[in-house]
Amino acid sequence: MNFINSSLGLTNDVEMQFNLLNYSTGGLTFTKKANAQFTNEFKKRIVDIFKYFPELHKEIVLVGWIAPHGWARGSCCCSSVSTSKPLKISLQPNERNFTIAHEFTHLLQARKKEELQIPSGERACDVWALTRLPLELIDDYPSYIGNYLMRKRWDTVKNIVRELAFNAIQIRKTKRQYIVWFEDEVKKLGR
């Protein structure tokens, strides 16, 4: 049994439907390659993480495949101006939850930037992605923010780092250097 489409759930289907006009209500669609290469468990994790991005639920979001062992763990392809084109993320098989959330956050940066006040960039994406998932689903450290000590001690500091991310977003309302503040606070964790 293969999982093909989702509007927050998984639809059992044997054939991949390529006609995107049928997806007027939005949701996730796995590309043919991703559907063949991803395990059902991984596809379910992607759908479960997508639930934490309700702003995207009315959008058509394609999920594609990236060859394993390459340098890119995930990628995002979207237009901030054209809402007629579907959004797309691509992932290596069995990628971590945090990488999945990071790529979905890039989609928010492109399509909901003004509405959600999410600035562009990889470092901002990491900060906002930390605040999207519940603590128990954060299974990896951010790639673009933090430092070696944070990464080395991730399991013991991730709850504090996540709280710092929430605080950084609040600080951003009055201080444009919120990521510098965030990283200064993370450095203090190593002392």
C-alpha positions, 0 to 999 in steps of 0.5 A: 500500500502506498501513501500518495496524497494528503490533505492532513491525512494519507490517502491510499492509492496505487497510481500517482495522480499528476493532474494538479487541477484535482487538488484545488483544496491543497495539501501534500502530494508526493512526486512519483520518485519520492513516493517510490523512494520514501518509506511509508513511515517517512511519508507519514512523518512528513504529513505529521510535521505538515500539521504544524504548518496550518498556513500551508494547508490550502496550498498545493505542496509537492514533496520531492526526493533528493539522492541520499549522501549528497550535501543537501539534506533538503531544498525548497522551490517556491515563488513568492509572487506567483500563487498559481505554481505549487510549492515544493520541498525535496528531501533525502530519504528518512531525513530528520524532523527538524530538516522537514520543518526547516523546509516547510518554514522556507515555504512560509518565508516565501508565501506568508512573509508579510502575514507572519512577519518571518524574515528571509534567510537560512538563519531566520528559518532555523529560528522560526522552525524551532518554534513550530514543532513540539519539543518531542519532535525536535530530533536534530539541531539547527544547521545555520545557527548556534555553535559547536557546544550547542550541537555537542550537547543538543539533547540536554540544551534543546529545550532551552534553545527552543525557548530562546528561539521564542524569545528571539522572535519577540525581541525581533519586534524591537531589535533587528539584531535578534539572531545576534542576541539569540546566538549570544545567549546560546554561547552562554549555555556553554559556560 
